Amino acid sequence: MRAPGRAWWLGVLLAACPLAAAQDVRAIASESIPLRAPGHASHDLRLSVHAFGGSRWTTSEIRAAVVEATTLLAQCGIASTALLHELEAPRRFQFYSTQVSRQLLRELPTFKPAVFFVEDNLNRPAFDAEAIGRANAASRPELTDTIWIAHGARDLAITLAHELVHVLSDSGAHSDAPDNLMRAETAPGNIVLSPDQCNSLRTRGEANRLLTPRVLKP
């Protein structure tokens, strides 16, 4: 994903703030996002989605992105359910940065994989979206199996689906194949996953207990 320019002074400001106590972070509302079920699914994905009260994100754009992203995963036989949680939290938690976001996950009980729609990414380089799987979470274990999407991320639904594949397959690999969802740069036409990519996604996702296999009826 591209790394857009960010306001560096926000990082300085937020880093200087003391971390919040546990009671400062809570879910104030939750709702199920209606999703389309594929005709023939082999695995179930239970997705936890988080937005912050008072942020620039709207629930309608988040819902639409989740619906489209999970529809793209359906090509691999994945049936999804999603819960959208609205969080009440100090302003600093609405920005993704390794130190502060690790603290957020210590304060906030949630099932995974978990997606957070944040105001901005204060890490450097600052990507529109970042996925943390098992392979790249050794120094930040609290963030394992999470996705962070900054406001204004382009190709939002495709970006979300792209990052979900990274987490479910526990791989940072990209593809050079035309129209592939895992090309390094997202684009409206990049929506295809190969049989090998789907197999990796299902195998690793099941092994890491992010996907639940369905019992297929004879």
ChimeraX attribute file (.defattr): number of C-alpha atoms within 10 A of each C-alpha:
attribute: neighborCount
match mode: 1-to-1
recipient: residues
	/A:1	17
	/A:2	14
	/A:3	12
	/A:4	11
	/A:5	12
	/A:6	16
	/A:7	10
	/A:8	11
	/A:9	10
	/A:10	14
	/A:11	18
	/A:12	11
	/A:13	10
	/A:14	17
	/A:15	15
	/A:16	9
	/A:17	10
	/A:18	9
	/A:19	16
	/A:20	16
	/A:21	11
	/A:22	13
	/A:23	9
	/A:24	13
	/A:25	17
	/A:26	15
	/A:27	17
	/A:28	12
	/A:29	11
	/A:30	13
	/A:31	11
	/A:32	13
	/A:33	18
	/A:34	14
	/A:35	17
	/A:36	14
	/A:37	16
	/A:38	17
	/A:39	8
	/A:40	13
	/A:41	17
	/A:42	17
	/A:43	21
	/A:44	20
	/A:45	22
	/A:46	17
	/A:47	22
	/A:48	19
	/A:49	27
	/A:50	21
	/A:51	23
	/A:52	24
	/A:53	18
	/A:54	13
	/A:55	13
	/A:56	13
	/A:57	17
	/A:58	13
	/A:59	14
	/A:60	8
	/A:61	12
	/A:62	18
	/A:63	20
	/A:64	15
	/A:65	19
	/A:66	26
	/A:67	19
	/A:68	18
	/A:69	22
	/A:70	26
	/A:71	20
	/A:72	21
	/A:73	23
	/A:74	22
	/A:75	18
	/A:76	24
	/A:77	19
	/A:78	26
	/A:79	25
	/A:80	25
	/A:81	19
	/A:82	20
	/A:83	17
	/A:84	22
	/A:85	22
	/A:86	19
	/A:87	20
	/A:88	18
	/A:89	20
	/A:90	14
	/A:91	13
	/A:92	21
	/A:93	23
	/A:94	25
	/A:95	24
	/A:96	26
	/A:97	21
	/A:98	16
	/A:99	12
	/A:100	20
	/A:101	20
	/A:102	17
	/A:103	18
	/A:104	25
	/A:105	17
	/A:106	13
	/A:107	16
	/A:108	15
	/A:109	10
	/A:110	13
	/A:111	13
	/A:112	18
	/A:113	24
	/A:114	22
	/A:115	23
	/A:116	22
	/A:117	24
	/A:118	22
	/A:119	22
	/A:120	23
	/A:121	27
	/A:122	23
	/A:123	15
	/A:124	12
	/A:125	12
	/A:126	19
	/A:127	20
	/A:128	20
	/A:129	26
	/A:130	22
	/A:131	26
	/A:132	25
	/A:133	26
	/A:134	18
	/A:135	12
	/A:136	17
	/A:137	15
	/A:138	12
	/A:139	9
	/A:140	14
	/A:141	14
	/A:142	17
	/A:143	26
	/A:144	22
	/A:145	25
	/A:146	24
	/A:147	23
	/A:148	27
	/A:149	24
	/A:150	23
	/A:151	18
	/A:152	13
	/A:153	18
	/A:154	16
	/A:155	14
	/A:156	25
	/A:157	24
	/A:158	24
	/A:159	25
	/A:160	25
	/A:161	22
	/A:162	28
	/A:163	27
	/A:164	27
	/A:165	26
	/A:166	22
	/A:167	29
	/A:168	27
	/A:169	25
	/A:170	21
	/A:171	18
	/A:172	16
	/A:173	11
	/A:174	14
	/A:175	15
	/A:176	10
	/A:177	13
	/A:178	12
	/A:179	16
	/A:180	19
	/A:181	28
	/A:182	27
	/A:183	19
	/A:184	15
	/A:185	14
	/A:186	21
	/A:187	16
	/A:188	13
	/A:189	11
	/A:190	18
	/A:191	20
	/A:192	18
	/A:193	22
	/A:194	15
	/A:195	11
	/A:196	10
	/A:197	17
	/A:198	19
	/A:199	15
	/A:200	18
	/A:201	25
	/A:202	25
	/A:203	16
	/A:204	17
	/A:205	22
	/A:206	18
	/A:207	13
	/A:208	17
	/A:209	14
	/A:210	22
	/A:211	24
	/A:212	18
	/A:213	17
	/A:214	12
	/A:215	8
	/A:216	9
	/A:217	4
	/A:218	3
